[in-house]
């Protein structure tokens, strides 16, 4: 299951964890993996994603053409 966007009120403490938890419980409860996509190098977002103890992390690659 891929989550492209998560949006909550940032000034409400616990809004993002609750959003993630409830969304997964109601929409992906029978699936093995949830892909929360790239953390964009944002420290808080990366910390949040790592707190869910991911099964694995994928390496990011860049392709350039000459």
RARALIN-V336322 format. One line per field, one symbol per residue. psi: psi as a letter, one per 20 degrees, with the letter a starting at -180 (. if undefined). A space follows every 10 residues. Layout:
# RARALIN-V336322
psi = ???
This chain:
# RARALIN-V336322
psi = ppohppproh iopjgghggg ghgghiikhj qhqpojaqij joghgggghh ijmqhrqqqp qppqq.
